[in-house]
Amino acid sequence: MDSDRLALALTTTAALLEQDEARCIELYGAPVGQPVSMVDHLIWRACTGPFEEWRAEWVRIVREQGVGAAVAWSEDQRALRRRASKLIFPRGIHSPAVTADSVRALAAHLIDPPTAPKEA
């Protein structure tokens, strides 16, 4: 999988987390934290985009390239979502809480991975 696409998905997820936290602060006066299911939904939105855009692209691919190509495209997006979810929640529902900053740090690690120190 292309690490640039994964980094973009993580960066977008972090931005969506920030937007949701700002909304919660406005509504409730403080951040409320997000359950895994909500963050998973944000990952889906980051990887797939709005449903109407996804559907329009699916229909376009079916018309131009056939059902097989549309299924392959959809499976590629599903794989991206699974990979992002596994990075954000390495222990599944037992993973620690995530923040926009922690998700952004994962993206930065993909973009500029640390290098091992050289031995003398």
PDB file as gemmi writes it, atoms N, CA and C in Angstrom:
CRYST1    1.000    1.000    1.000  90.00  90.00  90.00 P 1                      
ATOM      1  N   MET A   1       0.842  -1.184   0.000  1.00  0.00           N  
ATOM      2  CA  MET A   1       0.000   0.000   0.000  1.00  0.00           C  
ATOM      3  C   MET A   1       0.882   1.240   0.000  1.00  0.00           C  
ATOM      4  N   ASP A   2       0.469   2.228  -0.701  1.00  0.00           N  
ATOM      5  CA  ASP A   2       1.210   3.468  -0.831  1.00  0.00           C  
ATOM      6  C   ASP A   2       1.196   4.221   0.501  1.00  0.00           C  
ATOM      7  N   SER A   3       2.378   4.446   1.079  1.00  0.00           N  
ATOM      8  CA  SER A   3       2.437   5.116   2.381  1.00  0.00           C  
ATOM      9  C   SER A   3       1.981   6.570   2.293  1.00  0.00           C  
ATOM     10  N   ASP A   4       2.091   7.197   1.121  1.00  0.00           N  
ATOM     11  CA  ASP A   4       1.598   8.570   0.971  1.00  0.00           C  
ATOM     12  C   ASP A   4       0.081   8.625   1.136  1.00  0.00           C  
ATOM     13  N   ARG A   5      -0.615   7.661   0.550  1.00  0.00           N  
ATOM     14  CA  ARG A   5      -2.079   7.616   0.696  1.00  0.00           C  
ATOM     15  C   ARG A   5      -2.469   7.363   2.144  1.00  0.00           C  
ATOM     16  N   LEU A   6      -1.732   6.485   2.801  1.00  0.00           N  
ATOM     17  CA  LEU A   6      -2.017   6.177   4.196  1.00  0.00           C  
ATOM     18  C   LEU A   6      -1.743   7.394   5.075  1.00  0.00           C  
ATOM     19  N   ALA A   7      -0.638   8.087   4.822  1.00  0.00           N  
ATOM     20  CA  ALA A   7      -0.317   9.297   5.584  1.00  0.00           C  
ATOM     21  C   ALA A   7      -1.393  10.362   5.377  1.00  0.00           C  
ATOM     22  N   LEU A   8      -1.875  10.512   4.144  1.00  0.00           N  
ATOM     23  CA  LEU A   8      -2.945  11.474   3.875  1.00  0.00           C  
ATOM     24  C   LEU A   8      -4.222  11.083   4.617  1.00  0.00           C  
ATOM     25  N   ALA A   9      -4.551   9.795   4.623  1.00  0.00           N  
ATOM     26  CA  ALA A   9      -5.742   9.332   5.344  1.00  0.00           C  
ATOM     27  C   ALA A   9      -5.610   9.620   6.837  1.00  0.00           C  
ATOM     28  N   LEU A  10      -4.425   9.401   7.396  1.00  0.00           N  
ATOM     29  CA  LEU A  10      -4.217   9.672   8.818  1.00  0.00           C  
ATOM     30  C   LEU A  10      -4.288  11.169   9.109  1.00  0.00           C  
ATOM     31  N   THR A  11      -3.688  11.982   8.248  1.00  0.00           N  
ATOM     32  CA  THR A  11      -3.732  13.433   8.429  1.00  0.00           C  
ATOM     33  C   THR A  11      -5.171  13.943   8.357  1.00  0.00           C  
ATOM     34  N   THR A  12      -5.939  13.411   7.421  1.00  0.00           N  
ATOM     35  CA  THR A  12      -7.346  13.801   7.297  1.00  0.00           C  
ATOM     36  C   THR A  12      -8.137  13.344   8.512  1.00  0.00           C  
ATOM     37  N   THR A  13      -7.858  12.142   9.014  1.00  0.00           N  
ATOM     38  CA  THR A  13      -8.522  11.660  10.225  1.00  0.00           C  
ATOM     39  C   THR A  13      -8.218  12.590  11.396  1.00  0.00           C  
ATOM     40  N   ALA A  14      -6.974  13.015  11.521  1.00  0.00           N  
ATOM     41  CA  ALA A  14      -6.593  13.937  12.596  1.00  0.00           C  
ATOM     42  C   ALA A  14      -7.369  15.250  12.482  1.00  0.00           C  
ATOM     43  N   ALA A  15      -7.501  15.767  11.268  1.00  0.00           N  
ATOM     44  CA  ALA A  15      -8.262  17.010  11.068  1.00  0.00           C  
ATOM     45  C   ALA A  15      -9.729  16.814  11.441  1.00  0.00           C  
ATOM     46  N   LEU A  16     -10.301  15.667  11.082  1.00  0.00           N  
ATOM     47  CA  LEU A  16     -11.692  15.383  11.444  1.00  0.00           C  
ATOM     48  C   LEU A  16     -11.848  15.240  12.958  1.00  0.00           C  
ATOM     49  N   LEU A  17     -10.865  14.636  13.618  1.00  0.00           N  
ATOM     50  CA  LEU A  17     -10.889  14.546  15.081  1.00  0.00           C  
ATOM     51  C   LEU A  17     -10.874  15.940  15.705  1.00  0.00           C  
ATOM     52  N   GLU A  18     -10.042  16.820  15.179  1.00  0.00           N  
ATOM     53  CA  GLU A  18      -9.989  18.197  15.685  1.00  0.00           C  
ATOM     54  C   GLU A  18     -11.318  18.913  15.494  1.00  0.00           C  
ATOM     55  N   GLN A  19     -11.929  18.747  14.323  1.00  0.00           N  
ATOM     56  CA  GLN A  19     -13.229  19.373  14.070  1.00  0.00           C  
ATOM     57  C   GLN A  19     -14.273  18.862  15.051  1.00  0.00           C  
ATOM     58  N   ASP A  20     -14.272  17.552  15.287  1.00  0.00           N  
ATOM     59  CA  ASP A  20     -15.255  16.980  16.190  1.00  0.00           C  
ATOM     60  C   ASP A  20     -15.014  17.440  17.628  1.00  0.00           C  
ATOM     61  N   GLU A  21     -13.752  17.525  18.025  1.00  0.00           N  
ATOM     62  CA  GLU A  21     -13.443  18.011  19.365  1.00  0.00           C  
ATOM     63  C   GLU A  21     -13.887  19.459  19.532  1.00  0.00           C  
ATOM     64  N   ALA A  22     -13.654  20.292  18.518  1.00  0.00           N  
ATOM     65  CA  ALA A  22     -14.094  21.691  18.575  1.00  0.00           C  
ATOM     66  C   ALA A  22     -15.613  21.775  18.693  1.00  0.00           C  
ATOM     67  N   ARG A  23     -16.314  20.910  17.970  1.00  0.00           N  
ATOM     68  CA  ARG A  23     -17.776  20.878  18.050  1.00  0.00           C  
ATOM     69  C   ARG A  23     -18.224  20.488  19.460  1.00  0.00           C  
ATOM     70  N   CYS A  24     -17.561  19.497  20.047  1.00  0.00           N  
ATOM     71  CA  CYS A  24     -17.914  19.057  21.401  1.00  0.00           C  
ATOM     72  C   CYS A  24     -17.639  20.149  22.428  1.00  0.00           C  
ATOM     73  N   ILE A  25     -16.529  20.847  22.273  1.00  0.00           N  
ATOM     74  CA  ILE A  25     -16.209  21.938  23.194  1.00  0.00           C  
ATOM     75  C   ILE A  25     -17.262  23.029  23.094  1.00  0.00           C  
ATOM     76  N   GLU A  26     -17.689  23.325  21.873  1.00  0.00           N  
ATOM     77  CA  GLU A  26     -18.726  24.341  21.681  1.00  0.00           C  
ATOM     78  C   GLU A  26     -20.048  23.905  22.315  1.00  0.00           C  
ATOM     79  N   LEU A  27     -20.404  22.638  22.143  1.00  0.00           N  
ATOM     80  CA  LEU A  27     -21.675  22.132  22.673  1.00  0.00           C  
ATOM     81  C   LEU A  27     -21.652  21.897  24.176  1.00  0.00           C  
ATOM     82  N   TYR A  28     -20.554  21.300  24.668  1.00  0.00           N  
ATOM     83  CA  TYR A  28     -20.522  20.833  26.052  1.00  0.00           C  
ATOM     84  C   TYR A  28     -19.544  21.587  26.943  1.00  0.00           C  
ATOM     85  N   GLY A  29     -18.753  22.469  26.363  1.00  0.00           N  
ATOM     86  CA  GLY A  29     -17.816  23.246  27.150  1.00  0.00           C  
ATOM     87  C   GLY A  29     -16.483  22.570  27.414  1.00  0.00           C  
ATOM     88  N   ALA A  30     -16.335  21.337  26.952  1.00  0.00           N  
ATOM     89  CA  ALA A  30     -15.081  20.599  27.155  1.00  0.00           C  
ATOM     90  C   ALA A  30     -15.025  19.450  26.162  1.00  0.00           C  
ATOM     91  N   PRO A  31     -13.822  18.957  25.870  1.00  0.00           N  
ATOM     92  CA  PRO A  31     -13.742  17.773  25.008  1.00  0.00           C  
ATOM     93  C   PRO A  31     -14.341  16.572  25.738  1.00  0.00           C  
ATOM     94  N   VAL A  32     -14.967  15.692  25.005  1.00  0.00           N  
ATOM     95  CA  VAL A  32     -15.625  14.540  25.636  1.00  0.00           C  
ATOM     96  C   VAL A  32     -14.918  13.229  25.333  1.00  0.00           C  
ATOM     97  N   GLY A  33     -13.953  13.234  24.439  1.00  0.00           N  
ATOM     98  CA  GLY A  33     -13.300  11.987  24.045  1.00  0.00           C  
ATOM     99  C   GLY A  33     -14.179  11.236  23.067  1.00  0.00           C  
ATOM    100  N   GLN A  34     -13.576  10.404  22.261  1.00  0.00           N  
ATOM    101  CA  GLN A  34     -14.335   9.697  21.229  1.00  0.00           C  
ATOM    102  C   GLN A  34     -14.196   8.195  21.401  1.00  0.00           C  
ATOM    103  N   PRO A  35     -15.308   7.476  21.339  1.00  0.00           N  
ATOM    104  CA  PRO A  35     -15.218   6.019  21.376  1.00  0.00           C  
ATOM    105  C   PRO A  35     -14.604   5.496  20.078  1.00  0.00           C  
ATOM    106  N   VAL A  36     -14.126   4.269  20.133  1.00  0.00           N  
ATOM    107  CA  VAL A  36     -13.502   3.641  18.968  1.00  0.00           C  
ATOM    108  C   VAL A  36     -14.429   3.697  17.759  1.00  0.00           C  
ATOM    109  N   SER A  37     -15.723   3.460  17.974  1.00  0.00           N  
ATOM    110  CA  SER A  37     -16.659   3.436  16.841  1.00  0.00           C  
ATOM    111  C   SER A  37     -16.726   4.787  16.132  1.00  0.00           C  
ATOM    112  N   MET A  38     -16.671   5.883  16.891  1.00  0.00           N  
ATOM    113  CA  MET A  38     -16.721   7.209  16.271  1.00  0.00           C  
ATOM    114  C   MET A  38     -15.434   7.485  15.497  1.00  0.00           C  
ATOM    115  N   VAL A  39     -14.304   7.152  16.087  1.00  0.00           N  
ATOM    116  CA  VAL A  39     -13.034   7.370  15.393  1.00  0.00           C  
ATOM    117  C   VAL A  39     -12.975   6.487  14.149  1.00  0.00           C  
ATOM    118  N   ASP A  40     -13.501   5.269  14.249  1.00  0.00           N  
ATOM    119  CA  ASP A  40     -13.533   4.392  13.081  1.00  0.00           C  
ATOM    120  C   ASP A  40     -14.374   5.017  11.965  1.00  0.00           C  
ATOM    121  N   HIS A  41     -15.470   5.673  12.340  1.00  0.00           N  
ATOM    122  CA  HIS A  41     -16.287   6.375  11.339  1.00  0.00           C  
ATOM    123  C   HIS A  41     -15.484   7.511  10.700  1.00  0.00           C  
ATOM    124  N   LEU A  42     -14.710   8.230  11.506  1.00  0.00           N  
ATOM    125  CA  LEU A  42     -13.886   9.316  10.959  1.00  0.00           C  
ATOM    126  C   LEU A  42     -12.815   8.766  10.022  1.00  0.00           C  
ATOM    127  N   ILE A  43     -12.267   7.594  10.354  1.00  0.00           N  
ATOM    128  CA  ILE A  43     -11.299   6.943   9.461  1.00  0.00           C  
ATOM    129  C   ILE A  43     -11.982   6.624   8.135  1.00  0.00           C  
ATOM    130  N   TRP A  44     -13.196   6.096   8.209  1.00  0.00           N  
ATOM    131  CA  TRP A  44     -13.949   5.773   6.988  1.00  0.00           C  
ATOM    132  C   TRP A  44     -14.126   7.028   6.145  1.00  0.00           C  
ATOM    133  N   ARG A  45     -14.540   8.133   6.792  1.00  0.00           N  
ATOM    134  CA  ARG A  45     -14.728   9.391   6.056  1.00  0.00           C  
ATOM    135  C   ARG A  45     -13.424   9.888   5.450  1.00  0.00           C  
ATOM    136  N   ALA A  46     -12.326   9.741   6.185  1.00  0.00           N  
ATOM    137  CA  ALA A  46     -11.027  10.213   5.689  1.00  0.00           C  
ATOM    138  C   ALA A  46     -10.562   9.406   4.484  1.00  0.00           C  
ATOM    139  N   CYS A  47     -10.832   8.116   4.491  1.00  0.00           N  
ATOM    140  CA  CYS A  47     -10.362   7.244   3.406  1.00  0.00           C  
ATOM    141  C   CYS A  47     -11.307   7.226   2.215  1.00  0.00           C  
ATOM    142  N   THR A  48     -12.581   7.390   2.471  1.00  0.00           N  
ATOM    143  CA  THR A  48     -13.594   7.205   1.437  1.00  0.00           C  
ATOM    144  C   THR A  48     -14.197   8.517   0.963  1.00  0.00           C  
ATOM    145  N   GLY A  49     -14.294   9.487   1.842  1.00  0.00           N  
ATOM    146  CA  GLY A  49     -14.937  10.743   1.496  1.00  0.00           C  
ATOM    147  C   GLY A  49     -16.439  10.655   1.682  1.00  0.00           C  
ATOM    148  N   PRO A  50     -17.149  11.702   1.328  1.00  0.00           N  
ATOM    149  CA  PRO A  50     -18.606  11.695   1.454  1.00  0.00           C  
ATOM    150  C   PRO A  50     -19.225  10.573   0.617  1.00  0.00           C  
ATOM    151  N   PHE A  51     -20.283   9.979   1.139  1.00  0.00           N  
ATOM    152  CA  PHE A  51     -20.898   8.839   0.475  1.00  0.00           C  
ATOM    153  C   PHE A  51     -21.322   9.163  -0.950  1.00  0.00           C  
ATOM    154  N   GLU A  52     -21.908  10.320  -1.176  1.00  0.00           N  
ATOM    155  CA  GLU A  52     -22.382  10.661  -2.524  1.00  0.00           C  
ATOM    156  C   GLU A  52     -21.228  10.703  -3.528  1.00  0.00           C  
ATOM    157  N   GLU A  53     -20.076  11.215  -3.094  1.00  0.00           N  
ATOM    158  CA  GLU A  53     -18.909  11.228  -3.984  1.00  0.00           C  
ATOM    159  C   GLU A  53     -18.425   9.806  -4.241  1.00  0.00           C  
ATOM    160  N   TRP A  54     -18.430   8.978  -3.188  1.00  0.00           N  
ATOM    161  CA  TRP A  54     -18.014   7.583  -3.339  1.00  0.00           C  
ATOM    162  C   TRP A  54     -18.926   6.873  -4.333  1.00  0.00           C  
ATOM    163  N   ARG A  55     -20.231   7.068  -4.162  1.00  0.00           N  
ATOM    164  CA  ARG A  55     -21.209   6.414  -5.040  1.00  0.00           C  
ATOM    165  C   ARG A  55     -21.047   6.877  -6.481  1.00  0.00           C  
ATOM    166  N   ALA A  56     -20.852   8.176  -6.678  1.00  0.00           N  
ATOM    167  CA  ALA A  56     -20.677   8.704  -8.036  1.00  0.00           C  
ATOM    168  C   ALA A  56     -19.432   8.102  -8.695  1.00  0.00           C  
ATOM    169  N   GLU A  57     -18.361   7.967  -7.934  1.00  0.00           N  
ATOM    170  CA  GLU A  57     -17.135   7.371  -8.486  1.00  0.00           C  
ATOM    171  C   GLU A  57     -17.353   5.895  -8.800  1.00  0.00           C  
ATOM    172  N   TRP A  58     -18.058   5.197  -7.925  1.00  0.00           N  
ATOM    173  CA  TRP A  58     -18.370   3.772  -8.152  1.00  0.00           C  
ATOM    174  C   TRP A  58     -19.134   3.611  -9.469  1.00  0.00           C  
ATOM    175  N   VAL A  59     -20.160   4.422  -9.652  1.00  0.00           N  
ATOM    176  CA  VAL A  59     -20.972   4.348 -10.870  1.00  0.00           C  
ATOM    177  C   VAL A  59     -20.120   4.671 -12.094  1.00  0.00           C  
ATOM    178  N   ARG A  60     -19.280   5.692 -11.992  1.00  0.00           N  
ATOM    179  CA  ARG A  60     -18.413   6.059 -13.116  1.00  0.00           C  
ATOM    180  C   ARG A  60     -17.492   4.902 -13.489  1.00  0.00           C  
ATOM    181  N   ILE A  61     -16.880   4.280 -12.500  1.00  0.00           N  
ATOM    182  CA  ILE A  61     -15.965   3.167 -12.781  1.00  0.00           C  
ATOM    183  C   ILE A  61     -16.721   1.996 -13.401  1.00  0.00           C  
ATOM    184  N   VAL A  62     -17.905   1.688 -12.881  1.00  0.00           N  
ATOM    185  CA  VAL A  62     -18.707   0.593 -13.452  1.00  0.00           C  
ATOM    186  C   VAL A  62     -19.003   0.871 -14.916  1.00  0.00           C  
ATOM    187  N   ARG A  63     -19.419   2.095 -15.220  1.00  0.00           N  
ATOM    188  CA  ARG A  63     -19.766   2.443 -16.605  1.00  0.00           C  
ATOM    189  C   ARG A  63     -18.556   2.396 -17.531  1.00  0.00           C  
ATOM    190  N   GLU A  64     -17.425   2.902 -17.045  1.00  0.00           N  
ATOM    191  CA  GLU A  64     -16.248   3.016 -17.907  1.00  0.00           C  
ATOM    192  C   GLU A  64     -15.382   1.759 -17.947  1.00  0.00           C  
ATOM    193  N   GLN A  65     -15.305   1.032 -16.816  1.00  0.00           N  
ATOM    194  CA  GLN A  65     -14.353  -0.076 -16.742  1.00  0.00           C  
ATOM    195  C   GLN A  65     -14.978  -1.409 -16.344  1.00  0.00           C  
ATOM    196  N   GLY A  66     -16.220  -1.374 -15.896  1.00  0.00           N  
ATOM    197  CA  GLY A  66     -16.892  -2.610 -15.517  1.00  0.00           C  
ATOM    198  C   GLY A  66     -16.935  -2.830 -14.012  1.00  0.00           C  
ATOM    199  N   VAL A  67     -17.766  -3.784 -13.625  1.00  0.00           N  
ATOM    200  CA  VAL A  67     -17.987  -4.077 -12.213  1.00  0.00           C  
ATOM    201  C   VAL A  67     -16.704  -4.558 -11.536  1.00  0.00           C  
ATOM    202  N   GLY A  68     -15.932  -5.381 -12.227  1.00  0.00           N  
ATOM    203  CA  GLY A  68     -14.689  -5.892 -11.637  1.00  0.00           C  
ATOM    204  C   GLY A  68     -13.747  -4.784 -11.211  1.00  0.00           C  
ATOM    205  N   ALA A  69     -13.622  -3.766 -12.038  1.00  0.00           N  
ATOM    206  CA  ALA A  69     -12.751  -2.636 -11.703  1.00  0.00           C  
ATOM    207  C   ALA A  69     -13.302  -1.859 -10.514  1.00  0.00           C  
ATOM    208  N   ALA A  70     -14.627  -1.700 -10.458  1.00  0.00           N  
ATOM    209  CA  ALA A  70     -15.239  -0.989  -9.333  1.00  0.00           C  
ATOM    210  C   ALA A  70     -15.046  -1.761  -8.031  1.00  0.00           C  
ATOM    211  N   VAL A  71     -15.179  -3.074  -8.098  1.00  0.00           N  
ATOM    212  CA  VAL A  71     -14.961  -3.900  -6.908  1.00  0.00           C  
ATOM    213  C   VAL A  71     -13.505  -3.789  -6.454  1.00  0.00           C  
ATOM    214  N   ALA A  72     -12.570  -3.825  -7.394  1.00  0.00           N  
ATOM    215  CA  ALA A  72     -11.150  -3.694  -7.052  1.00  0.00           C  
ATOM    216  C   ALA A  72     -10.871  -2.333  -6.412  1.00  0.00           C  
ATOM    217  N   TRP A  73     -11.463  -1.279  -6.960  1.00  0.00           N  
ATOM    218  CA  TRP A  73     -11.302   0.064  -6.404  1.00  0.00           C  
ATOM    219  C   TRP A  73     -11.846   0.115  -4.979  1.00  0.00           C  
ATOM    220  N   SER A  74     -13.020  -0.449  -4.776  1.00  0.00           N  
ATOM    221  CA  SER A  74     -13.637  -0.467  -3.452  1.00  0.00           C  
ATOM    222  C   SER A  74     -12.800  -1.280  -2.462  1.00  0.00           C  
ATOM    223  N   GLU A  75     -12.272  -2.409  -2.898  1.00  0.00           N  
ATOM    224  CA  GLU A  75     -11.423  -3.239  -2.030  1.00  0.00           C  
ATOM    225  C   GLU A  75     -10.140  -2.505  -1.655  1.00  0.00           C  
ATOM    226  N   ASP A  76      -9.603  -1.719  -2.575  1.00  0.00           N  
ATOM    227  CA  ASP A  76      -8.412  -0.930  -2.282  1.00  0.00           C  
ATOM    228  C   ASP A  76      -8.706   0.085  -1.181  1.00  0.00           C  
ATOM    229  N   GLN A  77      -9.865   0.727  -1.261  1.00  0.00           N  
ATOM    230  CA  GLN A  77     -10.253   1.674  -0.218  1.00  0.00           C  
ATOM    231  C   GLN A  77     -10.465   0.961   1.116  1.00  0.00           C  
ATOM    232  N   ARG A  78     -11.070  -0.213   1.064  1.00  0.00           N  
ATOM    233  CA  ARG A  78     -11.295  -0.985   2.291  1.00  0.00           C  
ATOM    234  C   ARG A  78      -9.958  -1.356   2.934  1.00  0.00           C  
ATOM    235  N   ALA A  79      -8.989  -1.747   2.128  1.00  0.00           N  
ATOM    236  CA  ALA A  79      -7.660  -2.087   2.652  1.00  0.00           C  
ATOM    237  C   ALA A  79      -7.000  -0.867   3.294  1.00  0.00           C  
ATOM    238  N   LEU A  80      -7.167   0.301   2.675  1.00  0.00           N  
ATOM    239  CA  LEU A  80      -6.624   1.537   3.237  1.00  0.00           C  
ATOM    240  C   LEU A  80      -7.261   1.819   4.595  1.00  0.00           C  
ATOM    241  N   ARG A  81      -8.584   1.668   4.694  1.00  0.00           N  
ATOM    242  CA  ARG A  81      -9.278   1.895   5.969  1.00  0.00           C  
ATOM    243  C   ARG A  81      -8.799   0.919   7.042  1.00  0.00           C  
ATOM    244  N   ARG A  82      -8.652  -0.346   6.667  1.00  0.00           N  
ATOM    245  CA  ARG A  82      -8.183  -1.349   7.642  1.00  0.00           C  
ATOM    246  C   ARG A  82      -6.779  -1.016   8.132  1.00  0.00           C  
ATOM    247  N   ARG A  83      -5.901  -0.632   7.221  1.00  0.00           N  
ATOM    248  CA  ARG A  83      -4.520  -0.305   7.600  1.00  0.00           C  
ATOM    249  C   ARG A  83      -4.490   0.913   8.516  1.00  0.00           C  
ATOM    250  N   ALA A  84      -5.253   1.940   8.179  1.00  0.00           N  
ATOM    251  CA  ALA A  84      -5.310   3.134   9.027  1.00  0.00           C  
ATOM    252  C   ALA A  84      -5.855   2.777  10.405  1.00  0.00           C  
ATOM    253  N   SER A  85      -6.894   1.985  10.440  1.00  0.00           N  
ATOM    254  CA  SER A  85      -7.503   1.589  11.707  1.00  0.00           C  
ATOM    255  C   SER A  85      -6.524   0.785  12.563  1.00  0.00           C  
ATOM    256  N   LYS A  86      -5.768  -0.108  11.941  1.00  0.00           N  
ATOM    257  CA  LYS A  86      -4.794  -0.908  12.699  1.00  0.00           C  
ATOM    258  C   LYS A  86      -3.655  -0.049  13.240  1.00  0.00           C  
ATOM    259  N   LEU A  87      -3.280   0.990  12.513  1.00  0.00           N  
ATOM    260  CA  LEU A  87      -2.242   1.888  13.018  1.00  0.00           C  
ATOM    261  C   LEU A  87      -2.757   2.726  14.184  1.00  0.00           C  
ATOM    262  N   ILE A  88      -3.976   3.215  14.055  1.00  0.00           N  
ATOM    263  CA  ILE A  88      -4.546   4.070  15.094  1.00  0.00           C  
ATOM    264  C   ILE A  88      -4.928   3.251  16.324  1.00  0.00           C  
ATOM    265  N   PHE A  89      -5.456   2.063  16.106  1.00  0.00           N  
ATOM    266  CA  PHE A  89      -5.893   1.187  17.200  1.00  0.00           C  
ATOM    267  C   PHE A  89      -5.155  -0.152  17.134  1.00  0.00           C  
ATOM    268  N   PRO A  90      -3.869  -0.180  17.489  1.00  0.00           N  
ATOM    269  CA  PRO A  90      -3.100  -1.422  17.350  1.00  0.00           C  
ATOM    270  C   PRO A  90      -3.617  -2.564  18.222  1.00  0.00           C  
ATOM    271  N   ARG A  91      -4.313  -2.247  19.305  1.00  0.00           N  
ATOM    272  CA  ARG A  91      -4.860  -3.281  20.181  1.00  0.00           C  
ATOM    273  C   ARG A  91      -6.384  -3.344  20.080  1.00  0.00           C  
ATOM    274  N   GLY A  92      -6.910  -2.905  18.953  1.00  0.00           N  
ATOM    275  CA  GLY A  92      -8.362  -2.944  18.769  1.00  0.00           C  
ATOM    276  C   GLY A  92      -9.071  -2.085  19.799  1.00  0.00           C  
ATOM    277  N   ILE A  93     -10.175  -2.601  20.340  1.00  0.00           N  
ATOM    278  CA  ILE A  93     -10.950  -1.806  21.301  1.00  0.00           C  
ATOM    279  C   ILE A  93     -10.208  -1.608  22.616  1.00  0.00           C  
ATOM    280  N   HIS A  94      -9.118  -2.321  22.820  1.00  0.00           N  
ATOM    281  CA  HIS A  94      -8.325  -2.178  24.039  1.00  0.00           C  
ATOM    282  C   HIS A  94      -7.199  -1.164  23.868  1.00  0.00           C  
ATOM    283  N   SER A  95      -7.160  -0.491  22.747  1.00  0.00           N  
ATOM    284  CA  SER A  95      -6.128   0.510  22.489  1.00  0.00           C  
ATOM    285  C   SER A  95      -6.379   1.737  23.348  1.00  0.00           C  
ATOM    286  N   PRO A  96      -5.322   2.481  23.652  1.00  0.00           N  
ATOM    287  CA  PRO A  96      -5.513   3.718  24.406  1.00  0.00           C  
ATOM    288  C   PRO A  96      -6.261   4.756  23.565  1.00  0.00           C  
ATOM    289  N   ALA A  97      -6.794   5.754  24.250  1.00  0.00           N  
ATOM    290  CA  ALA A  97      -7.507   6.832  23.563  1.00  0.00           C  
ATOM    291  C   ALA A  97      -6.573   7.519  22.576  1.00  0.00           C  
ATOM    292  N   VAL A  98      -7.146   8.001  21.501  1.00  0.00           N  
ATOM    293  CA  VAL A  98      -6.350   8.698  20.499  1.00  0.00           C  
ATOM    294  C   VAL A  98      -6.721  10.171  20.492  1.00  0.00           C  
ATOM    295  N   THR A  99      -5.779  10.968  20.058  1.00  0.00           N  
ATOM    296  CA  THR A  99      -6.004  12.396  19.883  1.00  0.00           C  
ATOM    297  C   THR A  99      -5.612  12.752  18.460  1.00  0.00           C  
ATOM    298  N   ALA A 100      -6.001  13.937  18.051  1.00  0.00           N  
ATOM    299  CA  ALA A 100      -5.600  14.406  16.721  1.00  0.00           C  
ATOM    300  C   ALA A 100      -4.073  14.441  16.623  1.00  0.00           C  
ATOM    301  N   ASP A 101      -3.414  14.866  17.700  1.00  0.00           N  
ATOM    302  CA  ASP A 101      -1.949  14.937  17.676  1.00  0.00           C  
ATOM    303  C   ASP A 101      -1.310  13.558  17.550  1.00  0.00           C  
ATOM    304  N   SER A 102      -1.872  12.553  18.234  1.00  0.00           N  
ATOM    305  CA  SER A 102      -1.279  11.213  18.140  1.00  0.00           C  
ATOM    306  C   SER A 102      -1.461  10.627  16.744  1.00  0.00           C  
ATOM    307  N   VAL A 103      -2.600  10.912  16.117  1.00  0.00           N  
ATOM    308  CA  VAL A 103      -2.838  10.421  14.755  1.00  0.00           C  
ATOM    309  C   VAL A 103      -1.937  11.165  13.772  1.00  0.00           C  
ATOM    310  N   ARG A 104      -1.776  12.455  13.985  1.00  0.00           N  
ATOM    311  CA  ARG A 104      -0.890  13.246  13.130  1.00  0.00           C  
ATOM    312  C   ARG A 104       0.561  12.757  13.257  1.00  0.00           C  
ATOM    313  N   ALA A 105       0.965  12.346  14.452  1.00  0.00           N  
ATOM    314  CA  ALA A 105       2.318  11.818  14.660  1.00  0.00           C  
ATOM    315  C   ALA A 105       2.518  10.514  13.887  1.00  0.00           C  
ATOM    316  N   LEU A 106       1.484   9.680  13.829  1.00  0.00           N  
ATOM    317  CA  LEU A 106       1.573   8.455  13.023  1.00  0.00           C  
ATOM    318  C   LEU A 106       1.807   8.799  11.554  1.00  0.00           C  
ATOM    319  N   ALA A 107       1.080   9.804  11.067  1.00  0.00           N  
ATOM    320  CA  ALA A 107       1.241  10.225   9.670  1.00  0.00           C  
ATOM    321  C   ALA A 107       2.653  10.748   9.430  1.00  0.00           C  
ATOM    322  N   ALA A 108       3.161  11.537  10.361  1.00  0.00           N  
ATOM    323  CA  ALA A 108       4.512  12.086  10.213  1.00  0.00           C  
ATOM    324  C   ALA A 108       5.548  10.967  10.193  1.00  0.00           C  
ATOM    325  N   HIS A 109       5.322   9.938  10.984  1.00  0.00           N  
ATOM    326  CA  HIS A 109       6.241   8.795  11.023  1.00  0.00           C  
ATOM    327  C   HIS A 109       6.267   8.083   9.667  1.00  0.00           C  
ATOM    328  N   LEU A 110       5.121   8.019   8.997  1.00  0.00           N  
ATOM    329  CA  LEU A 110       5.074   7.398   7.670  1.00  0.00           C  
ATOM    330  C   LEU A 110       5.789   8.245   6.628  1.00  0.00           C  
ATOM    331  N   ILE A 111       5.640   9.557   6.754  1.00  0.00           N  
ATOM    332  CA  ILE A 111       6.236  10.468   5.783  1.00  0.00           C  
ATOM    333  C   ILE A 111       7.754  10.533   5.961  1.00  0.00           C  
ATOM    334  N   ASP A 112       8.198  10.582   7.212  1.00  0.00           N  
ATOM    335  CA  ASP A 112       9.628  10.716   7.503  1.00  0.00           C  
ATOM    336  C   ASP A 112      10.013   9.699   8.572  1.00  0.00           C  
ATOM    337  N   PRO A 113      10.144   8.417   8.196  1.00  0.00           N  
ATOM    338  CA  PRO A 113      10.440   7.392   9.198  1.00  0.00           C  
ATOM    339  C   PRO A 113      11.817   7.593   9.825  1.00  0.00           C  
ATOM    340  N   PRO A 114      11.927   7.254  11.110  1.00  0.00           N  
ATOM    341  CA  PRO A 114      13.237   7.393  11.757  1.00  0.00           C  
ATOM    342  C   PRO A 114      14.234   6.408  11.151  1.00  0.00           C  
ATOM    343  N   THR A 115      15.469   6.775  11.185  1.00  0.00           N  
ATOM    344  CA  THR A 115      16.511   5.882  10.671  1.00  0.00           C  
ATOM    345  C   THR A 115      17.298   5.321  11.845  1.00  0.00           C  
ATOM    346  N   ALA A 116      17.799   4.127  11.674  1.00  0.00           N  
ATOM    347  CA  ALA A 116      18.599   3.494  12.722  1.00  0.00           C  
ATOM    348  C   ALA A 116      19.950   4.196  12.808  1.00  0.00           C  
ATOM    349  N   PRO A 117      20.463   4.358  14.024  1.00  0.00           N  
ATOM    350  CA  PRO A 117      21.784   4.997  14.146  1.00  0.00           C  
ATOM    351  C   PRO A 117      22.861   4.123  13.510  1.00  0.00           C  
ATOM    352  N   LYS A 118      23.826   4.779  12.911  1.00  0.00           N  
ATOM    353  CA  LYS A 118      24.929   4.054  12.273  1.00  0.00           C  
ATOM    354  C   LYS A 118      25.937   3.638  13.342  1.00  0.00           C  
ATOM    355  N   GLU A 119      26.406   2.416  13.199  1.00  0.00           N  
ATOM    356  CA  GLU A 119      27.403   1.927  14.149  1.00  0.00           C  
ATOM    357  C   GLU A 119      28.782   2.432  13.747  1.00  0.00           C  
ATOM    358  N   ALA A 120      29.591   2.719  14.753  1.00  0.00           N  
ATOM    359  CA  ALA A 120      30.943   3.238  14.494  1.00  0.00           C  
ATOM    360  C   ALA A 120      31.893   2.136  14.107  1.00  0.00           C  
TER     361      ALA A 120                                                      
END                                                                             
